[in-house]
Amino acid sequence: MKAALIAPVVLLACAALLASGEVAAQARGGAAKKKEGVAVDPVVGRIDALADMDTWLRRLAGRFRITVIGQPIGEADCVGIGTGSGVHCIYRFARPGWEDRWGVQVRMFGLDLDAPGINYLRLNGDSTAEGGVTKLRGDTISFIGDCPVVQPERSGPVIVTVLNCWQELQMHAPRGRNIRIRNRIHQYQMISVPGGRPSRANVSFTQEWQLERVR
């Protein structure tokens, strides 16, 4: 996505998240309790699901320190959109070696009333965007998306070029605790060695961040 298109995308996404959040907030108070062993009316089940997602989304708001294995690598500021449950986050990565690859990210979360589900949008520092809709399972959501653009890497004479990359993004936000973000990265790489034929390989690795609440 071109940089010039980022602003319209953000505005449209904010409008959608604000509207969906306000609708869900109104439905939250009228959710009926489920009874064990009794079939739940689809309308009641939908209202209950929206209420659970509304509660979960509100846990994302706040200011956080981003850490990896206890070491700080950046910070995140997440604020609610209007009075609804939509949340707008800015992630800043400041640790050497991280800012070049990840830089600043804008993430937005809200309700998708059609699914119903959690709507996710991420805007990267290189002007690319990706997102989707997923279900809330317990205190966790999972997305499948693209990876940020990575330039070819050189290790001595060996050059590694990423031909394709996708990731599984998982967010675990339990009540009253820190948020855990886990990225499972899958890459299809081409490895070039001077004087030899390029080889290709599938590589996977996991990155896990903690968002430690500051306030």
URRA-V68919 format. One record per helix or strand of 2 or more residues. SS is the DSSP state (a for helix, b for strand). FROM is the first residue (numbers start at 1). TO is the last residue. If there is no record, write none. Layout:
((SS/FROM/TO) (SS/FROM/TO))
This chain:
((a/3/28) (a/42/58) (b/62/68) (b/71/80) (b/87/93) (b/104/112) (b/117/123) (b/129/134) (b/140/146) (b/153/155) (b/158/173) (b/179/192) (b/199/213))
